[in-house]
């Protein structure tokens, strides 16, 4: 299915195109309209658009300038130009920009349909064997740490991705409510391309991602430049940008992407400014054990046990050096739980900041203890609402997996179905549709989460932990652990123990 955007300042032309063309028969499921170039550009900040049909002469931003800007932020979009007889010189400029065809006004229905169908066929063929689509997939796997070094090198050589820069930095653009990212994204791509290698794509969370490669990065300078461009494009109230930590090797790009995503996950996007900054003093490892302790409490059925656990957790938080840092760590941990557990739910961050985070955060240990318990109780209300929104059988599968991993028992979809008289293919499809995870994908996440807790014990061997959480082969456990946490279990434990010895972890 395709998304098409019609841009023309003549309402009558838009109405003719909207009503006379058999869009659905051609596979177009989303038809968007804009009355000028600026409005059209904003549409590109809301998602991918396959085909742009635009007039040349429009107020504010004309069709030629619109196409130039769109090429920066959405290189896979195709174009058809609407033009009058006297505008052919402009049309030639557009053809040089990659416009596939131009249509003369007044438009003729049959000619329009024929050209649209031809362009959609080109899009379809490109989707089947598209270098740009392959590149987008490789970039997603690169920042997610889901591609091996050898495969990345092979793909990069073919796709023109430079893996030999001295440094890399990931920028993540996230739109605020009713915002559009297109103008700021376009401005940043154009500006940074003069100094850095720029690779861009949309990630699975709906963020627009730039991977910058260059000699070195000054994040303060990047932030100043982005803020200036946001002011110039008047998008400061519409978009926020998270700047990941600069890294020195291509294989560590995932760490830069991870820190950028964490800054987004922690932010209250209704109040956030242009630049989102994480808490540099709090690494992901700082919240891992806290997150797993909270997650375990949330899956307990007895309210009395949960509340006792909240108080015990709050008491431990009181002992940390910084009250603000301890509470921030708790907020981040709970956000990560909700985002990871309920990946299909929208607006989690906004809801947490609106319903659970106190307007005035705790200033001393006594306030921290009280506010931490209240916060956890509020978060559990959201957690329970989301979990019980699953169908009963999906709830049962999730609990089966979690309890099995917790108790060191064998877990498999086939075994579950055998005990419940159900079809594995159907249940796997149902589970994926509601949770966003395949059965084995969810199982692996639970296994790694449990392993994090077990790694706290320095006397436990990695191979024994792998076996306890359900992995047959230690090498496979190490591979999956590295994919999720960025380092091997052994290195992770050493860093964890170092933090504990410094008094920096729960």
C-alpha positions as CSV (number, residue, x, y, z in Angstrom):
1,X,0.0,0.0,0.0
2,X,1.1,3.6,-0.7
3,X,0.9,7.1,0.8
4,X,0.4,9.9,-1.7
5,X,0.6,13.7,-1.0
6,X,-1.2,16.2,-3.3
7,X,0.2,19.8,-3.0
8,X,-1.6,22.6,-4.8
9,X,-2.8,26.1,-3.8
10,X,-5.9,25.7,-6.0
11,X,-8.6,24.0,-4.0
12,X,-10.5,23.1,-7.2
13,X,-7.5,21.1,-8.5
14,X,-7.1,19.2,-5.2
15,X,-10.8,18.3,-5.2
16,X,-10.6,17.0,-8.8
17,X,-7.6,14.9,-8.0
18,X,-9.1,13.6,-4.7
19,X,-12.5,12.7,-6.2
20,X,-11.9,11.6,-9.8
21,X,-8.9,9.3,-9.4
22,X,-9.5,5.7,-8.3
23,X,-6.8,5.8,-5.6
24,X,-7.7,2.6,-3.7
25,X,-7.8,0.6,-6.8
26,X,-4.2,1.6,-7.4
27,X,-3.2,0.6,-3.9
28,X,-3.2,4.0,-2.3
29,X,-4.5,3.7,1.3
30,X,-3.5,7.1,2.5
31,X,-4.1,10.3,0.6
32,X,-2.9,13.6,2.0
33,X,-3.3,17.2,0.8
34,X,-1.5,20.5,1.3
35,X,-2.3,24.0,0.1
36,X,1.3,25.2,-0.2
37,X,4.8,24.0,0.0
38,X,5.4,24.7,3.7
39,X,2.3,22.7,4.6
40,X,3.4,19.9,2.3
41,X,6.8,19.8,3.9
42,X,5.3,19.5,7.4
43,X,3.5,16.3,6.2
44,X,6.9,14.7,5.8
45,X,7.5,15.1,9.5
46,X,4.6,12.8,10.3
47,X,5.8,9.7,8.4
48,X,7.0,8.2,5.1
49,X,5.4,9.5,1.8
50,X,5.8,7.4,-1.3
51,X,4.6,9.9,-4.0
52,X,4.4,13.7,-4.0
53,X,2.3,15.3,-6.7
54,X,2.9,19.0,-6.6
55,X,2.2,22.2,-8.4
56,X,5.1,24.5,-9.4
57,X,3.6,27.8,-8.4
58,X,2.6,27.9,-4.8
59,X,2.8,30.5,-2.0
60,X,5.5,30.5,0.7
61,X,7.5,27.5,-0.8
62,X,7.1,26.6,-4.5
63,X,7.2,23.1,-5.9
64,X,10.8,23.3,-7.0
65,X,12.1,24.3,-3.5
66,X,9.7,21.8,-1.9
67,X,11.3,19.0,-3.9
68,X,14.8,20.1,-3.1
69,X,14.0,20.0,0.7
70,X,12.1,16.7,0.5
71,X,15.1,15.1,-1.2
72,X,17.2,15.8,1.9
73,X,14.8,14.1,4.3
74,X,13.0,11.5,2.2
75,X,15.3,10.3,-0.6
76,X,12.9,7.5,-1.5
77,X,9.9,9.7,-2.3
78,X,8.9,9.9,-6.0
79,X,7.6,13.0,-7.7
80,X,5.1,14.1,-10.3
81,X,4.9,17.8,-11.2
82,X,1.8,19.8,-12.2
83,X,2.6,22.7,-14.5
84,X,1.1,25.3,-16.8
85,X,2.3,25.8,-20.4
86,X,4.4,28.8,-19.6
87,X,6.2,27.1,-16.7
88,X,8.2,24.6,-18.7
89,X,11.6,26.2,-17.8
90,X,10.7,25.5,-14.2
91,X,9.7,22.0,-15.1
92,X,13.1,21.3,-16.6
93,X,14.7,22.2,-13.2
94,X,12.4,19.8,-11.5
95,X,13.2,17.0,-14.0
96,X,16.9,17.6,-13.1
97,X,15.9,17.0,-9.5
98,X,14.5,13.6,-10.3
99,X,10.8,14.3,-11.1
100,X,9.6,11.3,-13.0
101,X,6.9,13.1,-15.1
102,X,5.1,16.4,-15.4
103,X,1.4,16.9,-16.1
104,X,0.0,20.0,-17.9
105,X,-3.0,21.9,-16.4
106,X,-5.9,21.6,-16.8
107,X,-5.4,18.0,-15.7
108,X,-7.0,15.1,-17.7
109,X,-8.2,12.3,-15.5
110,X,-7.0,9.4,-17.8
111,X,-3.5,11.0,-18.2
112,X,-3.2,11.6,-14.5
113,X,-4.2,8.0,-13.6
114,X,-1.8,6.5,-16.2
115,X,1.1,8.5,-14.9
116,X,0.3,7.8,-11.3
117,X,0.0,4.1,-11.9
118,X,3.3,4.1,-13.8
119,X,5.1,5.8,-10.9
120,X,3.5,3.5,-8.3
121,X,4.7,0.5,-10.4
122,X,8.2,2.0,-10.3
123,X,7.9,2.3,-6.5
124,X,6.8,-1.3,-6.3
125,X,9.7,-2.5,-8.4
126,X,12.1,-0.4,-6.3
127,X,10.7,-1.9,-3.1
128,X,11.5,-5.4,-4.4
129,X,15.1,-4.7,-5.0
130,X,15.9,-1.4,-3.6
131,X,19.4,-0.4,-2.6
132,X,18.0,2.4,-0.5
133,X,15.7,0.0,1.3
134,X,18.6,-2.3,1.9
135,X,20.7,0.6,3.2
136,X,17.9,1.6,5.6
137,X,17.7,-1.9,7.0
138,X,21.4,-2.1,7.4
139,X,21.5,1.3,9.2
140,X,18.7,0.1,11.6
141,X,20.6,-3.1,12.4
142,X,23.9,-1.1,12.8
143,X,22.5,1.3,15.4
144,X,20.7,-1.6,17.1
145,X,23.8,-3.7,17.4
146,X,22.1,-6.5,15.4
147,X,24.6,-6.9,12.6
148,X,27.9,-8.7,12.8
149,X,31.2,-6.9,12.1
150,X,31.9,-8.9,8.9
151,X,28.5,-8.5,7.5
152,X,28.5,-4.8,8.3
153,X,31.8,-4.4,6.5
154,X,30.5,-6.2,3.4
155,X,27.2,-4.2,3.3
156,X,28.9,-0.9,3.9
157,X,31.3,-1.4,1.0
158,X,28.4,-2.0,-1.4
159,X,26.2,0.8,0.0
160,X,28.8,3.5,0.4
161,X,28.7,3.7,4.2
162,X,32.0,4.9,5.6
163,X,33.0,2.8,8.6
164,X,36.5,4.4,9.0
165,X,35.7,7.8,10.4
166,X,37.5,8.8,13.6
167,X,34.3,9.4,15.5
168,X,30.5,9.0,15.2
169,X,27.5,10.6,16.8
170,X,23.8,9.8,16.5
171,X,21.1,12.4,16.5
172,X,17.4,11.3,17.1
173,X,14.6,13.7,16.1
174,X,11.3,13.2,17.8
175,X,8.2,15.2,17.1
176,X,6.1,16.7,19.9
177,X,2.4,16.5,20.0
178,X,0.9,18.0,16.7
179,X,4.5,18.8,15.6
180,X,6.3,18.2,12.3
181,X,10.0,17.4,11.9
182,X,10.4,17.9,8.2
183,X,11.8,21.4,8.1
184,X,14.3,21.0,10.9
185,X,15.4,17.6,9.6
186,X,16.0,19.0,6.1
187,X,17.9,22.0,7.6
188,X,20.1,19.7,9.7
189,X,20.9,17.3,6.9
190,X,21.8,20.2,4.6
191,X,24.0,21.9,7.2
192,X,25.8,18.9,8.6
193,X,26.5,17.3,5.2
194,X,29.1,20.0,4.6
195,X,31.2,18.8,7.5
196,X,30.2,15.2,8.2
197,X,29.2,11.9,6.5
198,X,25.5,11.8,7.1
199,X,23.4,8.6,7.0
200,X,19.7,9.0,7.7
201,X,16.6,6.7,8.2
202,X,13.4,6.4,10.2
203,X,13.7,3.9,13.1
204,X,11.0,1.6,14.3
205,X,10.0,4.0,17.1
206,X,9.1,6.7,14.6
207,X,12.2,8.8,15.2
208,X,14.2,10.3,12.4
209,X,17.8,9.3,12.9
210,X,21.0,10.8,11.6
211,X,24.4,9.0,12.0
212,X,27.1,11.6,11.7
213,X,30.7,10.5,11.0
214,X,33.7,12.8,11.2
215,X,37.0,13.6,12.9
216,X,35.6,14.7,16.2
217,X,32.3,15.9,17.8
218,X,31.6,18.7,20.3
219,X,28.1,18.0,21.5
220,X,27.7,21.5,22.9
221,X,28.5,22.9,19.4
222,X,26.1,20.4,17.8
223,X,23.4,21.5,20.3
224,X,23.9,25.2,19.6
225,X,23.7,24.6,15.8
226,X,20.5,22.5,16.1
227,X,18.9,25.1,18.3
228,X,19.8,27.9,15.9
229,X,18.4,25.9,13.0
230,X,15.2,25.2,15.0
231,X,14.8,29.0,15.5
232,X,15.4,29.7,11.8
233,X,12.8,27.1,10.7
234,X,10.4,28.1,13.5
235,X,10.2,24.5,14.7
236,X,11.5,24.9,18.3
237,X,8.0,24.1,19.7
238,X,7.4,21.2,17.4
239,X,10.6,19.0,17.6
240,X,13.1,17.8,20.1
241,X,16.5,16.3,19.3
242,X,18.5,13.9,21.4
243,X,22.3,13.9,20.8
244,X,23.9,10.6,21.5
245,X,27.3,10.2,23.2
246,X,30.1,10.5,20.6
247,X,32.0,7.2,20.0
248,X,35.3,6.4,18.4
249,X,34.6,3.3,16.4
250,X,31.8,2.2,14.0
251,X,31.0,-0.9,16.1
252,X,30.1,1.5,19.0
253,X,27.5,3.5,17.1
254,X,24.8,1.5,18.9
255,X,26.0,3.0,22.2
256,X,25.5,6.5,20.8
257,X,22.1,5.6,19.5
258,X,21.2,4.0,22.8
259,X,22.0,7.1,24.8
260,X,20.0,9.2,22.4
261,X,17.0,6.9,22.8
262,X,17.3,6.9,26.5
263,X,17.2,10.7,26.6
264,X,13.9,10.5,24.6
265,X,12.5,7.9,26.8
266,X,13.1,9.9,29.9
267,X,11.8,13.2,28.5
268,X,8.5,14.9,29.1
269,X,8.0,15.9,25.5
270,X,5.2,18.3,26.4
271,X,7.7,20.5,28.3
272,X,11.0,19.6,26.7
273,X,13.1,22.1,24.8
274,X,14.8,21.5,21.5
275,X,17.7,19.6,22.9
276,X,17.1,16.5,25.0
277,X,19.9,15.7,27.4
278,X,20.1,12.5,29.4
279,X,21.6,12.4,32.8
280,X,25.2,11.9,32.1
281,X,25.9,10.7,35.6
282,X,23.4,7.9,35.2
283,X,24.4,5.1,32.7
284,X,22.0,2.4,31.6
285,X,23.8,0.0,33.9
286,X,23.0,2.3,36.8
287,X,19.3,1.5,36.3
288,X,19.4,-2.1,35.2
289,X,19.2,-3.8,38.7
290,X,16.7,-1.2,39.9
291,X,14.6,-1.9,36.8
292,X,14.6,-5.6,37.3
293,X,13.7,-5.3,41.0
294,X,10.7,-3.1,40.1
295,X,9.7,-5.4,37.2
296,X,9.7,-8.3,39.6
297,X,7.4,-6.4,42.0
298,X,5.0,-5.5,39.3
299,X,4.5,-9.2,38.3
300,X,3.7,-10.2,41.9
301,X,0.0,-10.9,42.4
302,X,-0.3,-9.9,46.1
303,X,-0.7,-6.2,46.7
304,X,0.6,-6.5,50.2
305,X,3.9,-8.0,48.9
306,X,4.2,-5.3,46.2
307,X,3.7,-2.4,48.7
308,X,6.2,-3.9,51.1
309,X,8.6,-4.1,48.1
310,X,8.0,-0.5,47.2
311,X,8.9,0.6,50.8
312,X,12.0,-1.5,50.8
313,X,13.1,-0.1,47.5
314,X,12.4,3.5,48.5
315,X,14.5,2.9,51.7
316,X,17.5,1.8,49.6
317,X,17.1,4.8,47.3
318,X,17.3,7.1,50.4
319,X,20.9,5.9,51.0
320,X,22.1,7.2,47.6
321,X,24.3,10.4,47.6
322,X,21.9,12.5,45.4
323,X,18.2,12.6,46.0
324,X,17.5,14.0,42.6
325,X,19.6,11.4,40.8
326,X,18.0,8.6,42.8
327,X,14.5,9.7,41.8
328,X,15.5,10.3,38.2
329,X,16.9,6.8,38.1
330,X,13.6,5.4,39.4
331,X,11.6,7.4,36.8
332,X,13.9,6.1,34.0
333,X,13.7,2.5,35.2
334,X,9.9,2.6,35.3
335,X,9.7,4.3,31.9
336,X,11.9,1.6,30.4
337,X,9.7,-1.1,31.9
338,X,6.5,0.3,30.4
339,X,8.1,1.0,27.0
340,X,9.7,-2.4,26.8
341,X,6.8,-4.4,28.2
342,X,4.1,-2.6,26.2
343,X,5.8,-1.7,22.9
344,X,2.5,-1.4,21.1
345,X,1.1,1.3,23.4
346,X,1.4,5.0,22.3
347,X,2.0,8.0,24.5
348,X,3.6,6.2,27.4
349,X,6.1,9.0,28.3
350,X,3.4,11.6,28.2
351,X,1.1,9.6,30.5
352,X,3.8,8.8,33.0
353,X,4.8,12.5,33.3
354,X,1.1,13.5,33.5
355,X,-0.2,10.9,35.9
356,X,2.8,9.6,38.0
357,X,5.7,12.0,38.3
358,X,5.1,14.6,41.0
359,X,5.1,18.3,40.0
360,X,7.7,19.1,42.6
361,X,10.3,16.4,42.9
362,X,11.7,15.3,46.3
363,X,14.4,17.5,47.8
364,X,15.5,15.4,50.8
365,X,15.6,11.6,51.8
366,X,12.4,11.7,53.7
367,X,10.5,13.3,50.7
368,X,12.2,10.8,48.5
369,X,10.9,7.8,50.5
370,X,7.4,9.1,50.4
371,X,7.3,10.1,46.7
372,X,9.1,6.9,45.5
373,X,6.4,4.7,47.0
374,X,3.6,7.0,45.7
375,X,5.3,7.0,42.2
376,X,5.6,3.2,42.1
377,X,1.9,2.8,43.1
378,X,0.9,5.2,40.3
379,X,3.1,3.4,37.8
380,X,1.7,0.0,38.8
381,X,-1.9,1.3,38.0
382,X,-0.7,2.1,34.4
383,X,1.2,-1.2,34.2
384,X,-1.8,-3.2,35.3
385,X,-4.1,-1.4,32.9
386,X,-1.9,-2.1,30.0
387,X,-1.3,-5.8,31.0
388,X,-5.0,-6.6,31.5
389,X,-5.8,-5.0,28.1
390,X,-4.2,-8.1,26.6
391,X,-6.5,-11.0,25.9
392,X,-6.5,-13.6,28.7
393,X,-4.5,-16.1,26.7
394,X,-1.8,-13.6,25.9
395,X,-1.6,-12.6,29.6
396,X,-1.2,-16.3,30.4
397,X,1.6,-16.7,27.9
398,X,3.5,-13.7,29.2
399,X,3.2,-15.0,32.8
400,X,4.2,-18.5,31.7
401,X,7.4,-17.2,30.1
402,X,8.3,-14.9,33.1
403,X,7.6,-17.5,35.8
404,X,9.4,-20.2,33.8
405,X,12.5,-18.1,33.4
406,X,12.4,-17.0,37.1
407,X,12.1,-20.6,38.3
408,X,14.7,-22.0,35.8
409,X,12.1,-24.1,34.1
410,X,11.9,-25.2,30.4
411,X,9.9,-22.7,28.3
412,X,8.6,-23.2,24.8
413,X,5.6,-22.2,22.7
414,X,5.1,-25.9,21.7
415,X,5.0,-27.0,25.4
416,X,2.6,-24.2,26.3
417,X,0.2,-25.1,23.5
418,X,0.4,-28.8,24.3
419,X,-0.7,-28.1,27.9
420,X,-3.5,-25.8,26.7
421,X,-4.7,-27.6,23.6
422,X,-4.0,-24.7,21.2
423,X,-2.4,-24.2,17.8
424,X,1.2,-22.8,18.1
425,X,1.1,-20.8,14.8
426,X,-2.2,-19.1,15.9
427,X,-1.0,-18.3,19.4
428,X,2.4,-17.0,18.1
429,X,0.6,-14.7,15.7
430,X,-1.8,-13.6,18.4
431,X,1.0,-12.9,20.9
432,X,3.0,-10.9,18.3
433,X,-0.1,-8.9,17.3
434,X,-0.8,-7.8,20.9
435,X,2.7,-7.4,22.4
436,X,4.8,-6.5,19.4
437,X,7.1,-9.5,20.2
438,X,7.5,-12.9,18.8
439,X,7.3,-15.6,21.5
440,X,11.0,-16.4,21.3
441,X,11.9,-12.7,21.2
442,X,10.0,-12.0,24.4
443,X,11.5,-15.1,26.0
444,X,15.0,-13.9,25.2
445,X,14.3,-10.5,26.7
446,X,13.1,-12.2,29.9
447,X,16.2,-14.4,30.0
448,X,18.6,-11.5,29.6
449,X,16.7,-9.5,32.3
450,X,17.0,-12.4,34.7
451,X,20.7,-12.9,33.8
452,X,21.4,-9.3,34.8
453,X,20.3,-10.0,38.3
454,X,22.2,-13.3,38.5
455,X,25.4,-11.7,37.3
456,X,25.5,-9.6,40.4
457,X,26.9,-12.6,42.2
458,X,30.7,-12.8,41.4
459,X,30.8,-16.5,42.3
460,X,28.4,-17.6,39.6
461,X,30.0,-18.8,36.4
462,X,28.6,-17.3,33.1
463,X,27.9,-20.8,31.7
464,X,25.9,-21.7,34.8
465,X,23.9,-18.5,34.5
466,X,23.3,-19.2,30.8
467,X,22.0,-22.6,31.7
468,X,19.8,-21.4,34.5
469,X,18.0,-18.8,32.4
470,X,17.4,-21.4,29.7
471,X,20.2,-21.3,27.1
472,X,21.6,-24.6,25.9
473,X,24.8,-23.1,24.6
474,X,26.8,-20.5,26.4
475,X,28.1,-19.0,23.2
476,X,24.6,-18.2,22.0
477,X,23.8,-16.7,25.4
478,X,26.8,-14.4,25.1
479,X,25.8,-13.4,21.6
480,X,22.2,-12.5,22.6
481,X,23.4,-10.7,25.8
482,X,25.8,-8.6,23.8
483,X,23.1,-7.7,21.3
484,X,20.9,-6.3,24.1
485,X,23.5,-4.8,26.4
486,X,26.3,-3.9,24.1
487,X,29.0,-5.9,26.0
488,X,29.7,-9.5,27.0
489,X,28.2,-10.9,30.2
490,X,31.7,-11.1,31.7
491,X,32.5,-7.5,31.0
492,X,29.1,-6.4,32.1
493,X,29.5,-8.1,35.4
494,X,33.0,-6.6,36.0
495,X,31.6,-3.1,35.3
496,X,28.6,-3.8,37.5
497,X,30.8,-5.0,40.4
498,X,33.1,-2.0,40.0
499,X,30.0,0.3,40.4
500,X,28.8,-1.7,43.4
501,X,32.3,-1.4,45.1
502,X,32.0,2.4,44.5
503,X,28.5,2.5,46.1
504,X,26.9,3.4,42.8
505,X,24.3,0.6,42.3
506,X,21.4,-0.9,44.2
